[in-house]
Amino acid sequence: MASPKQFGTKERRRFVRWHGELPAEFVIFSDMIIPDVPTKTDGILRDLSATGLRAVIKNVYNTQEEGLASGAVKVGAILRLRKPEIVVKAIGKVVWMQDKPDEASTKIIGIEFSDITTCGQDAIKGFVIDFYVK
């Protein structure tokens, strides 16, 4: 039998994460007037749960980065889930951000959803469940 120390600290996440990779679109926007906002850009979705995601987003510039870090700028995500293709749109806030090595305008970010429909959240839950429970 495995010891509790083998698994690290107690899991705090409410929902299971899917650790795959999918292309996604992101809209960086604000309800305030900020230069270079809104902007639509491509990225890669890496970790996904019903409450947030981790992504690699291209073309994030200094003004956007400052606004994202402060919460003044938000991120809209357009996720195209397979099996069959379902489009989920959500708005989130950046909870952490780091530079992608060797790519100055590309950021690795953690997004917590602040606005997502119940149907969108259910679609993500269904996608994750279908991946793990076959």
C-alpha positions in Angstrom: 0.0 0.0 0.0 1.2 3.5 -0.9 2.1 5.9 1.9 0.4 9.3 2.1 3.8 11.0 1.8 4.2 9.5 -1.7 1.4 11.7 -3.0 2.4 15.1 -1.5 0.0 17.5 0.0 -3.8 17.1 0.1 -5.5 18.0 -3.2 -7.3 21.3 -2.8 -8.9 21.6 -6.3 -12.6 21.2 -6.4 -12.7 19.8 -10.0 -10.4 17.3 -11.8 -8.1 18.7 -14.4 -7.5 17.4 -17.9 -3.8 17.6 -18.6 -3.9 17.5 -22.4 -3.2 20.1 -25.0 -5.6 21.8 -27.4 -5.3 25.0 -29.6 -7.5 27.8 -28.3 -8.3 31.5 -29.0 -8.0 34.2 -26.4 -9.4 37.7 -26.3 -7.6 40.1 -24.0 -10.0 42.9 -23.1 -11.0 45.5 -20.5 -14.0 47.6 -19.7 -11.5 50.5 -19.2 -9.7 52.3 -22.0 -6.2 50.7 -22.2 -3.8 50.7 -25.2 -3.6 47.5 -27.2 -6.9 46.2 -25.7 -9.0 44.4 -27.0 -6.8 41.9 -28.8 -7.5 38.5 -30.2 -4.7 36.0 -30.1 -4.0 32.3 -30.4 -2.7 30.0 -27.8 -2.5 26.5 -26.4 -4.7 25.2 -23.6 -2.7 22.9 -21.4 -4.7 22.1 -18.2 -8.4 22.4 -18.0 -11.0 22.1 -15.3 -14.5 23.5 -14.8 -13.1 26.5 -12.9 -10.0 27.4 -14.9 -7.1 26.6 -17.1 -3.4 26.9 -17.8 -2.5 28.3 -21.2 0.3 29.5 -23.3 -0.8 32.7 -25.0 1.1 34.5 -27.8 1.5 38.2 -28.4 1.0 39.6 -24.9 2.5 43.1 -24.7 3.8 45.2 -21.8 0.6 47.2 -21.3 -1.5 44.1 -21.5 0.8 42.3 -19.1 0.6 45.0 -16.5 -3.2 45.1 -16.8 -3.5 41.3 -16.6 -1.4 41.2 -13.5 -3.4 43.9 -11.8 -6.8 42.4 -12.8 -7.8 45.5 -14.8 -7.5 43.4 -18.0 -9.4 40.1 -18.4 -9.0 37.1 -20.7 -11.8 35.7 -22.7 -11.2 32.1 -23.8 -12.8 30.3 -26.8 -12.3 26.6 -26.3 -13.1 24.0 -28.9 -13.5 20.7 -27.2 -13.5 17.5 -29.2 -15.9 14.5 -29.1 -17.9 16.1 -30.9 -16.7 19.6 -31.2 -18.3 21.9 -28.6 -17.4 25.5 -28.3 -17.2 26.9 -24.8 -16.6 30.6 -24.1 -15.5 31.9 -20.7 -14.1 35.0 -19.1 -11.4 34.8 -16.5 -8.8 36.6 -14.5 -5.2 35.9 -14.5 -4.1 34.3 -11.1 -0.4 33.8 -12.1 1.8 34.5 -15.1 5.3 33.8 -16.2 7.4 34.4 -19.3 7.9 31.6 -21.8 11.7 31.1 -22.2 13.1 32.4 -25.4 9.7 34.0 -26.5 9.4 37.6 -25.0 5.8 38.2 -25.9 4.5 34.7 -25.1 3.2 34.1 -21.5 2.3 31.0 -19.6 -0.7 31.9 -17.5 -3.2 30.5 -15.0 -6.8 31.7 -15.6 -9.6 31.3 -13.0 -13.0 31.6 -14.7 -15.1 34.5 -13.3 -17.8 34.2 -15.9 -18.9 31.0 -17.6 -22.3 29.6 -18.3 -23.6 26.5 -16.5 -23.8 24.9 -20.0 -20.1 25.8 -20.6 -19.0 24.5 -17.2 -21.1 21.3 -17.8 -19.4 20.8 -21.2 -16.0 21.0 -19.6 -17.0 18.6 -16.9 -18.3 16.2 -19.5 -15.1 16.5 -21.5 -12.9 15.7 -18.5 -15.1 12.9 -17.3 -15.3 11.3 -20.8 -11.5 11.5 -21.0 -10.9 9.6 -17.8 -13.9 7.4 -17.5 -14.2 5.2 -20.6 
